[in-house]
Amino acid sequence: MLAQLLAAPSPLRSARGIDLDFPLLAGCLGLLGLGLVMITSASSEVAAVQSGNPLYHMIRHLIYLAIGLGAGLLTLLVPLAQWQRYGGRLLMVAFVLLILVLIPGIGREVNGASRWIGFGIFNVQPSELAKLFTVIFLAGYLVRRQTDVRENLMGFIKPMAVLAPIAALLLAEPDFGATVVLMGAAIAMLFLGGINLLRFIPLVLAVLAAGVVVMTGQSYRMQRLTNFIDPWADQYGAGYQLSQALIAFGRGEWLGVGLGNSIQKQFYLPEAHTDFVFSVLAEELGLLGSLLTVALFVFVSVRALYIGLWAEKAKQFFAAYVAYGLAIMWIGQILINIGVNVGLLPTKGLTLPFLSYGGSSLVICCITLGLLLRIEWERRTHLGSAEVEFDESDFADEELTHGR
């Protein structure tokens, strides 16, 4: 199987040699490099005390990064037609994993949430796979049932009925942040798929109402919802984490205190190298470094949306919907994580794409990057177009035209 993939045309083996969308690749590699630097800085004090090695988390992150880049390269070799063909099975795999993570003895509980399945020294987070596989499944559904989605009520009720159990399992972990990102991406994909606006608005209102019910259904969620409004009212209790994050932003001022000189990472700010790494970045690199980082996130997200638009114009609709879904997933996580860090949203355990420490998140980010690069390459080579029949021999000696 691998030998066949290596022999087939791909962005790594074409008439132009390595033929990738270098602007997107450079932007994401820049974020990965920045993430490695910030994780090394933000985790050094905690790692030194907990493991005796200040580079413990950096070394683990490098291992995750190597695995992620390897998975991304492998993704570049897989035709999008294969993802489309196995979309339903992939969603079933995600569903099974989300069930297994809730079974005592299989799922690992950390900070009161059972979100991980342990494999030796590594943990796998099924919610990350569920978000990716949901996008792939829904893109395939929108291509197969495009007329039903646009004209019939059941056309968009059916996918929501499939996604509802996935969302319920995520809430049972509990992982409200992943649920919001997954459902947000699904609704956006349905909208882009051409759902009737008169049906779309009630759907959005129903999802928002369900979100309100979920948020108010548990006392700890209500506490988070109220504490982010005024964290200083209980700065040594429920508002402690956000208060320390805001202190980090205040200390950073315009140009920051300097790389490695953060005070908040020294046991003041919990989860400094995971959910709140952006706060440490703001403290050490200042407002200027924070804005440049946000600008880089905006660039890669907009580039991903344009890749979807280019694929749609080339009539590669499955590729277009996948690109849209992945881009929206990135945007959702970026907005939620940074919003939490600056106090605009309630505290949620959601990683910052490419930047935060976390093996599953990092590997999935690299796979999504590989998918987007493959989509962009297939669009330029007309592979997968609705109007073009593809034969591998067509690309043996063909001189490809670069569309950028």
C-alpha angles and dihedrals in degrees: 000000000000091000090054091050092049091050095047123086112274139150086271094051117035140120088274094049112232102013111184138147094258098187091060092040093050092048094051093043088051090054091047091052092047090048092054091051094047094045090051090051098040096046102040097093095044093044092050092055099039100041106011090241117094089200095053096109092040091055092049090047090052089053091050089047092053091049091047095050090047090051090047092053091049090050089056089062097053116090115233088236088070092054089049092048095052099036094113093049092048090053089050090053089052090049092052092048091051089054093047093052089061094054112099111243093027103054119060119225119217123174091349096307126105101211105131139072112208123229105178110290092351130076125208119209108210093196090069091054090044092057093050096044091046090057091049093047094047092048090055091047092052090053095047096042102030094132093047092049092053100040111022131063092222090055092080099024091064097059091044089052088053093047096046094077090048090053091046092053091049090052090049092060082045107244108145094164094057090046092054092049094046096047092042091054091046094051092046091051091051090051092050088046089066104261114175109264092225088059095038097059095055089047092054091046091050092051091047090050090050089050091053091050091050093047094050095039096079126050095221091054091051089049091054090046093055099036096058089061091061111005091169090068087074102014095156094044131032092352095049099103095048092043091055091047091053090049088055091054091048094050091050094063113167105328103014134238092279134271110300095011099100116136096190093063089063094091095294097097115050117219090015094161097041123034096005102040089117090062091055089047090053091050095049101035099029131213092316093055091045093052092047089051091049089048089054091051090050091050096052092043094050090044089054091051090050090051087057091048092050091049091050091051088052088053092245092136100169090052091047094052092047091051092048092048095048092046092050090047090054092046092049094052093044093050094045096046096046090040089055092047094053094041099251093117135035116269112276131172098241123135125230108245114255092353110064126079112255131112101218093045093048095048092049091048089055091048091051089050089052090050092051092048090050091049092051092049094047089049092055093045093044089237108156095014115151090230100043127071110213127219119177090224088063089071100045097097102001117132104226122218114228109228099201 
